[in-house]
């Protein structure tokens, strides 16, 4: 059989390291011989006694034996100041480097300052000129030797290096504006159409680096770059690359990921930029298609496509309407439907994928058009099915939140009616009577408040909803009042915290505003919104049903003065009414008038 050594000898490949034969360490130790040379050096070449190189033993020779030899072998101590500090190979004791290597390092250390190039406008102009030359040269050679890649492959490598050299601009965002004025941004974006996808991917990666949120750029500097990128048709070229990159190849898959990263970076720059992105219908359709692609396991790019959709609809109402117009609600509902019977893998890409799908749906369902599409696509039925499923599937929470947003005003009337028609009252009220976390309770009472506000007076749906509060001796009313006490106590604890006192006048305006903001934030965390929503529900019940009014009065006056039964409720309803900001919109005026009418019943 051919030995391993013979195979390596025949391979013809250079070998940087040869394996030493396994030898007995005792033999090696015994064969060591120290020289008595005062300069601390041993012979570079081992003396071969028997003339056979293969049997020669490496290392210094042992000292000559003496009668009083105590067997103290090993290397001599490091030389003193008067001795030359090198071993036979020019290595310093303790340093591990040769004299020549030390000389090189000393030279480099001494010239660090000279090697640092100043990154300024002059550098940028020189770099830009070199970059443009590399693009031109590669383009000319490609055109001249179209069928002979060997003739332009070197220019491609030079262009690749030139593209990567632009990454240093990320550390100097003050040059972004000049970079755009010199036309380099357009040239860089143009490389996304390069015939060599590796070059296109390089350009994508550099654009991703320059637009990364970690770049310490001012808003003006960043926007100058973004505007130049969009003007050079970055979005159109990204879409074309999505079409030609094959995610079966690791490099192309990475290119798609970096391209999605650019979209995320651009969305974070401004609402206007996010709306510009969403106006590209081809891009939106690709994102939806990528989120739908069948995969054995949810890939990083599939998850990222869903995340970009969620980011876009979070940015503006215009984006939400555009997605609704593309029937994205139906598509997204189909994608979340499987999670009514199974959970995604905990902590993996699929879990984040599901969360992004629900987030996108919830944002779109905030718009009247989105609510209409939600009802048409049977979104109410799907959410109720998820809430009815046994077990603790994680899709229940997002489904309840989605239903809460879809049922809210404006435009939630059809959703509220569909909840009743689909038998959702039993599901919701059964869940309400159980103990839940703060978030679940908030969404449940939010749905009840929307139904009491939006269901038409004397309609069968409204009557059935009110009957749920009346049945079983007003047990739901009793639960509401108990919840009110809990939330009121938590909010009162924040109000009593001396660290959040907002009444003091010994601080400047900025400090006072910051303290007031902190106080409101803490109150909201304690459950202020849920407390106010419960009080609106109680006010509706007082106005709608005399029996409920009597029950609420009794529960609210336990251990207190009967005369102040509705005072705490009235105070919160008034605060809500005074907090209506947009009195110019129909929704703002309707909310104000509704709360004002409820106040008249709380006497």
C-alpha positions in Angstrom: 0.0 0.0 0.0 1.2 3.5 -0.8 2.2 5.4 2.3 0.9 8.9 3.2 4.4 10.3 2.8 4.6 9.0 -0.8 1.3 10.5 -1.7 2.4 14.0 -0.5 5.7 13.6 -2.4 3.8 12.8 -5.6 1.3 15.5 -5.2 3.7 18.2 -6.4 2.2 20.7 -4.0 4.5 22.8 -1.8 4.4 21.8 1.8 4.8 24.5 4.4 5.1 22.1 7.3 6.4 18.5 7.4 5.3 16.1 10.1 8.3 15.0 12.3 8.5 11.2 12.9 7.3 10.1 16.3 10.3 9.7 18.5 10.9 8.6 22.1 11.1 11.8 24.2 13.7 10.0 26.4 16.0 9.6 23.4 15.5 13.2 22.5 16.4 14.3 26.0 19.4 12.1 26.2 20.7 13.3 22.8 20.7 16.9 23.8 24.2 18.4 24.3 24.9 21.9 25.5 27.8 23.8 24.0 30.3 25.7 26.1 30.4 28.5 23.7 30.4 31.8 25.5 28.3 33.5 22.9 25.3 31.3 23.6 25.0 30.0 20.1 25.0 26.4 18.8 25.9 25.1 15.4 23.2 25.6 12.8 23.8 22.2 11.3 23.8 19.0 13.4 26.9 16.9 13.0 26.1 13.5 11.5 28.3 10.9 13.1 27.2 7.9 11.0 26.8 9.7 7.7 23.0 9.0 7.6 21.0 12.3 7.5 17.7 10.6 8.3 19.0 9.2 11.6 20.4 12.5 12.7 19.0 13.8 16.0 18.1 17.5 16.2 19.1 19.7 19.1 22.2 20.6 21.0 24.6 17.8 22.0 24.8 16.8 25.6 27.8 17.9 27.7 30.6 15.5 28.2 30.0 13.1 31.1 32.0 13.7 34.4 32.2 11.7 37.6 30.4 14.4 39.6 27.8 15.1 36.9 24.5 15.6 38.7 22.4 15.3 35.4 21.5 18.9 35.3 20.6 19.2 31.6 18.8 21.8 29.5 19.5 25.2 27.9 21.7 27.8 29.5 20.2 30.7 31.3 19.5 33.9 29.2 22.7 35.8 28.6 23.7 38.7 30.8 24.0 42.3 29.6 27.5 41.7 28.3 26.5 38.7 26.3 24.9 38.7 22.9 21.2 38.0 23.3 20.7 35.8 20.2 20.4 32.1 19.8 21.8 30.3 16.8 18.9 31.4 14.6 19.1 35.0 15.5 16.1 34.7 18.0 16.0 36.8 21.1 15.6 35.0 24.4 11.9 35.6 25.5 11.1 37.4 22.3 10.4 34.6 19.9 11.3 36.7 16.9 14.5 37.0 14.8 16.7 40.0 14.7 15.5 40.7 11.1 11.9 40.4 12.2 12.5 42.8 15.1 14.1 45.3 12.7 11.1 45.2 10.4 8.6 45.6 13.3 10.7 48.6 14.7 10.5 50.2 11.2 6.8 49.7 11.0 6.2 51.0 14.5 8.3 54.0 13.8 6.5 54.9 10.6 2.8 54.4 11.7 2.2 58.1 11.6 3.5 58.2 8.0 1.3 55.3 6.9 -1.9 57.0 8.1 -3.5 58.7 5.2 -5.6 61.8 5.9 -9.2 61.2 4.9 -10.5 64.5 3.6 -12.0 66.0 0.5 -8.6 65.8 -1.4 -8.5 62.0 -0.6 -12.1 61.6 -1.7 -11.4 63.3 -5.0 -8.4 61.1 -5.6 -10.3 57.9 -4.6 -13.3 58.9 -6.7 -11.1 59.5 -9.8 -9.5 56.1 -9.3 -12.9 54.5 -8.8 -14.3 55.9 -12.0 -11.2 54.9 -13.9 -11.5 51.3 -12.7 -15.2 51.2 -13.8 -14.3 52.7 -17.2 -11.4 50.3 -17.8 -13.5 47.3 -16.8 -16.3 48.4 -19.1 -14.0 48.9 -22.0 -12.3 45.6 -21.7 -15.5 43.8 -21.2 -16.9 45.3 -24.4 -13.7 44.6 -26.4 -13.1 41.0 -25.2 -16.7 40.0 -24.6 -16.0 36.3 -25.4 -12.6 36.1 -23.7 -13.0 36.7 -19.9 -9.3 36.1 -19.3 -8.7 39.5 -20.9 -10.8 41.5 -18.4 -10.6 39.3 -15.3 -7.7 41.4 -13.8 -9.7 44.6 -14.3 -12.6 43.0 -12.5 -10.4 42.2 -9.6 -9.2 45.8 -9.5 -12.7 47.1 -9.6 -13.6 44.8 -6.8 -10.8 46.2 -4.6 -11.8 49.8 -5.6 -15.4 49.2 -4.5 -14.4 47.8 -1.1 -12.0 50.7 -0.5 -15.1 53.0 -0.3 -16.2 51.3 3.0 -13.9 53.8 4.9 -16.4 56.5 4.0 -18.7 55.1 6.7 -16.2 56.4 9.3 -16.3 59.9 7.6 -20.0 60.8 7.0 -19.0 64.4 6.7 -17.9 63.5 3.2 -21.3 62.0 2.1 -22.5 65.2 0.5 -19.3 65.6 -1.5 -19.4 61.9 -2.4 -22.8 62.5 -3.9 -21.8 65.7 -5.7 -18.8 64.0 -7.3 -21.3 61.6 -9.0 -19.7 58.6 -7.3 -23.0 57.5 -5.7 -24.6 57.2 -9.1 -21.6 55.2 -10.3 -21.7 52.9 -7.3 -25.5 52.3 -7.7 -24.9 51.6 -11.4 -22.7 48.7 -10.5 -25.8 46.8 -9.3 -26.5 46.2 -13.0 -23.0 44.8 -13.6 -22.9 41.5 -15.6 -20.8 39.9 -12.8 -23.2 39.4 -9.9 -20.2 39.3 -7.5 -19.5 42.9 -8.4 -23.1 43.8 -7.9 -23.1 42.1 -4.5 -20.0 44.0 -3.5 -21.7 47.3 -4.4 -24.8 46.2 -2.4 -22.7 45.4 0.6 -20.9 48.8 0.5 -24.1 50.7 0.2 -25.4 48.7 3.2 -22.3 49.7 5.2 -22.7 53.4 4.2 -26.4 53.5 5.2 -26.0 51.5 8.4 -27.7 52.9 11.4 -24.4 52.7 13.3 -22.8 55.3 11.0 -22.4 58.5 13.1 -23.9 60.8 10.6 -26.2 63.8 11.1 -29.6 63.8 9.6 -28.6 66.1 6.8 -25.5 64.1 5.9 -27.4 60.9 5.8 -30.3 62.3 3.8 -27.9 63.7 1.2 -26.6 60.2 0.6 -30.1 58.6 0.6 -31.4 61.2 -1.9 -28.5 60.5 -4.2 -29.1 56.7 -3.9 -32.8 57.0 -4.7 -32.1 59.4 -7.6 -29.8 56.8 -9.1 -32.7 54.3 -9.2 -31.4 52.2 -6.3 -34.8 50.7 -5.7 -35.3 49.6 -9.3 -31.8 48.0 -9.4 -32.4 46.2 -6.1 -35.6 44.7 -7.5 -33.8 43.6 -10.6 -31.1 41.9 -8.5 -33.8 40.2 -6.4 -34.9 38.6 -9.7 -31.5 37.5 -10.9 -29.8 36.3 -7.7 -30.1 32.6 -7.1 -30.5 32.0 -3.3 -29.4 28.5 -3.9 -25.9 29.9 -4.0 -24.5 31.1 -0.7 -23.0 34.3 -2.2 -26.3 35.2 -3.9 -28.2 34.5 -0.7 -25.9 36.8 1.1 -26.5 39.5 -1.5 -30.3 39.3 -1.1 -29.8 39.6 2.7 -27.6 42.7 2.3 -30.1 44.2 -0.2 -32.9 43.8 2.4 -30.6 45.4 4.9 -30.4 48.5 2.7 -34.2 48.7 2.6 -34.3 48.6 6.4 -31.6 51.3 6.6 -33.5 53.6 4.2 -36.8 53.1 6.1 -35.1 54.4 9.3 -34.0 57.6 7.6 -37.4 59.3 7.3 -41.1 58.7 6.8 -40.8 60.3 3.4 -38.1 57.7 2.3 -40.2 54.8 3.6 -43.2 56.1 1.6 -41.0 56.4 -1.5 -40.0 52.7 -1.1 -43.6 51.7 -0.6 -44.6 53.4 -3.8 -42.6 50.9 -5.8 -45.4 48.3 -6.4 -43.0 45.8 -7.9 -40.9 45.9 -4.7 -43.9 45.3 -2.5 -45.1 42.4 -4.6 -41.6 40.9 -4.4 -41.5 41.2 -0.6 -44.9 39.5 -0.3 -43.9 36.8 -2.7 -40.6 36.2 -0.8 -42.5 36.0 2.5 -44.8 33.3 0.9 -42.0 31.2 -0.7 -42.3 27.6 0.4 -39.3 26.4 2.5 -38.7 23.4 4.6 -37.6 25.7 7.4 -38.1 29.5 7.5 -34.9 31.0 6.2 -33.3 34.2 7.3 -34.2 36.0 4.1 -37.9 34.9 4.3 -38.0 36.2 7.8 -36.3 39.5 6.7 -38.8 40.0 3.9 -41.6 39.8 6.5 -39.8 42.2 8.7 -39.4 44.8 6.0 -43.1 44.7 5.3 -43.8 45.2 9.0 -41.3 48.2 9.1 -42.9 49.8 6.0 -46.5 49.7 7.4 -45.3 50.9 10.8 -43.9 54.0 9.1 -47.0 55.7 7.7 -50.7 55.4 7.0 -50.0 55.8 3.3 -47.9 52.6 3.3 -50.7 50.7 5.2 -53.2 51.8 2.6 -50.9 50.7 -0.3 -50.5 47.3 1.2 -54.2 46.9 1.7 -54.8 47.9 -1.9 -52.5 45.0 -3.0 -54.7 42.5 -1.0 -51.8 41.9 1.3 -54.2 41.2 4.2 -55.5 38.1 2.5 -51.9 36.9 1.8 -50.7 37.6 5.3 -53.7 35.9 6.9 -52.9 32.8 4.9 -49.4 32.9 6.2 -50.4 33.1 9.8 -53.2 30.5 9.6 -50.9 27.5 10.2 -50.0 28.9 13.6 -53.5 28.3 15.0 -52.5 24.6 15.5 -48.8 24.7 16.1 -46.1 27.0 17.5 -43.0 28.0 15.6 -39.7 27.0 16.9 -38.9 28.9 20.0 -36.2 31.6 19.6 -35.6 30.8 15.9 -36.2 32.7 12.6 -39.7 31.2 12.3 -40.9 32.8 15.6 -39.7 36.2 14.5 -41.3 35.6 11.1 -44.7 34.9 12.7 -44.4 38.0 14.9 -43.6 40.2 11.9 -46.6 38.8 9.9 -48.9 39.6 12.8 -47.3 43.1 13.2 -47.9 43.9 9.5 -51.5 42.7 9.7 -52.2 44.7 12.9 -50.8 47.9 11.3 -52.8 47.5 8.1 -56.0 46.7 10.1 -55.7 50.1 11.8 -56.8 51.7 8.5 -60.5 51.7 7.4 -59.6 50.0 4.1 -57.5 47.4 6.0 -60.5 46.6 8.2 -62.7 46.1 5.2 -60.1 43.7 3.6 -59.8 42.0 7.0 -63.5 41.2 7.2 -63.6 40.1 3.5 -60.6 37.7 4.0 -62.4 36.2 7.1 -59.8 37.5 9.4 -62.3 37.8 12.3 -63.1 34.1 12.0 -59.4 33.1 11.9 -58.6 35.2 15.0 -61.5 33.6 16.9 -60.4 30.1 15.9 -56.9 30.9 17.3 -58.5 32.1 20.6 -60.6 29.0 20.9 -57.7 26.6 20.3 -56.8 24.6 23.4 -53.4 24.9 24.8 -51.1 27.8 25.2 -50.1 28.6 21.6 -48.2 31.8 21.3 -50.4 32.9 18.4 -53.2 33.6 20.8 -51.7 36.9 22.0 -51.0 38.4 18.6 -54.4 37.2 17.3 -56.2 39.0 20.2 -54.2 42.2 19.6 -55.0 42.0 15.9 -58.7 41.7 16.6 -58.5 44.6 19.1 -57.0 46.9 16.4 -59.3 45.8 13.7 -62.4 46.4 15.9 -61.4 49.9 16.9 -62.7 53.2 15.4 -62.7 54.5 12.8 -64.2 51.9 10.5 -64.4 49.0 12.9 -68.2 48.7 12.8 -68.1 45.8 10.3 -65.5 44.0 12.4 -67.6 44.3 15.6 -70.7 43.0 13.8 -68.7 40.1 12.4 -67.5 39.2 15.9 -71.1 38.8 17.1 -72.2 36.9 13.9 -69.3 34.5 14.2 -70.1 33.6 17.8 -67.2 35.5 19.2 -69.1 36.9 22.2 -68.9 33.6 24.1 -65.2 33.2 23.2 -64.3 36.7 24.3 -66.3 36.8 27.5 -65.3 33.3 28.6 -61.7 34.4 28.2 -62.4 37.7 30.1 -63.6 35.8 33.2 -60.2 34.1 33.5 -57.1 35.5 35.0 -54.8 37.0 32.4 -51.7 39.2 32.2 -52.0 42.9 31.8 -51.6 42.9 28.0 -54.4 40.3 27.4 -56.8 42.2 29.7 -56.0 45.4 27.9 -57.0 44.0 24.5 -60.1 42.3 25.8 -61.5 45.5 27.4 -60.5 47.4 24.2 -62.6 45.1 22.1 -65.6 45.5 24.5 -65.2 49.3 24.4 -65.2 49.3 20.6 -68.3 47.1 20.4 -70.2 49.4 22.8 -69.2 52.4 20.8 -69.7 51.2 17.2 -72.5 48.6 17.2 -75.7 50.4 16.1 -78.3 51.3 18.7 -81.1 48.7 19.1 -79.3 46.4 16.6 -79.4 42.6 17.4 -75.6 42.6 17.8 -75.7 45.4 20.4 -78.5 43.9 22.3 -76.6 40.5 22.4 -73.5 42.3 23.6 -75.3 44.1 26.4 -77.0 40.9 27.5 -73.5 39.3 28.1 -72.8 42.0 30.7 -76.3 41.4 32.4 -76.3 37.6 32.5 -75.5 35.6 35.6 -76.3 38.4 38.0 -73.9 40.9 36.3 -70.8 38.8 36.9 -68.9 40.6 34.1 -69.7 43.9 35.7 -68.4 42.6 39.0 -65.2 41.5 37.2 -64.9 44.9 35.6 -65.1 46.8 38.9 -62.5 44.4 40.5 -60.1 45.0 37.6 -60.7 48.8 38.1 -59.7 48.6 41.7 -56.5 46.8 40.8 -55.5 49.2 38.1 -56.5 52.2 40.1 -54.3 51.0 43.0 -51.3 50.6 40.7 -51.7 54.0 39.1 -52.2 55.6 42.5 -48.9 54.1 43.6 -47.1 55.9 40.8 -48.9 59.2 41.7 -47.7 58.8 45.3 -44.1 58.3 44.3 -42.2 61.4 45.5 -39.5 60.9 42.9 -42.1 61.6 40.2 -43.6 64.8 41.8 -44.5 67.2 39.0 -45.8 70.0 41.2 -42.5 71.5 42.1 -41.4 74.8 40.7 -37.7 74.6 41.5 -36.5 73.3 38.2 -36.2 74.7 34.7 -38.7 74.0 31.9 -36.8 71.2 30.3 -36.4 69.3 33.6 -40.1 69.8 34.3 -41.1 68.4 30.9 -38.8 65.4 31.3 -40.3 64.7 34.7 -43.8 65.0 33.5 -43.1 62.7 30.6 -41.5 60.1 32.9 -44.6 60.4 35.2 -47.0 59.8 32.3 -44.9 56.9 31.1 -44.9 55.2 34.5 -48.7 55.7 34.8 -49.2 54.0 31.4 -47.0 51.1 32.4 -49.0 50.8 35.6 -52.2 50.4 33.5 -53.7 53.9 33.1 -55.0 53.1 29.6 -56.8 49.9 30.8 -58.2 51.8 33.7 -59.6 54.5 31.5 -61.0 52.0 29.0 -62.8 50.1 31.8 -64.3 53.4 33.0 -65.6 54.1 29.5 -67.2 50.6 29.4 -68.8 51.2 32.9 -70.1 54.6 31.6 -71.7 52.9 28.6 -73.4 50.3 30.9 -74.6 53.1 33.2 -76.1 54.8 30.2 -77.6 51.7 28.6 -79.0 49.6 31.5 -80.7 50.6 34.7 -79.9 47.3 36.3 -76.2 47.7 35.4 -76.2 51.2 36.7 -77.5 50.1 40.1 -75.0 47.2 40.3 -72.1 49.5 39.4 -73.2 52.1 42.0 -73.3 49.4 44.7 -69.9 48.0 43.8 -68.3 51.4 43.6 -69.6 52.6 47.0 -68.6 49.6 49.0 -67.0 51.0 52.2 -67.3 54.6 50.9 -69.8 57.5 50.5 -72.7 56.7 48.2 -72.6 60.2 46.9 -69.2 59.8 45.2 -70.1 56.5 43.4 -69.4 57.7 39.9 -67.0 60.5 40.6 -63.8 58.5 39.9 -65.3 57.2 36.7 -66.4 60.7 35.7 -62.9 62.1 36.3 -61.2 59.6 34.0 -63.8 60.1 31.3 -63.3 63.8 31.5 -59.5 63.4 31.3 -60.0 61.4 28.2 -62.3 64.0 26.6 -59.9 66.8 27.4 -57.0 64.7 25.9 -58.6 64.5 22.5 -56.0 66.3 20.3 -57.3 66.3 16.8 -60.7 68.2 16.9 -60.5 69.0 13.2 -60.9 65.3 12.1 -64.2 63.5 12.1 -62.8 60.8 14.3 -61.6 63.4 16.9 -64.9 65.2 17.0 -66.9 61.9 17.3 -64.7 60.8 20.2 -65.1 64.1 22.0 -68.9 64.1 21.5 -69.2 60.5 22.7 -67.3 61.1 25.9 -69.2 64.3 26.6 -72.5 62.4 26.2 -71.3 59.7 28.6 -70.4 62.3 31.2 -74.1 63.4 31.4 -75.1 59.9 32.6 -72.5 59.8 35.4 -74.4 61.6 38.2 
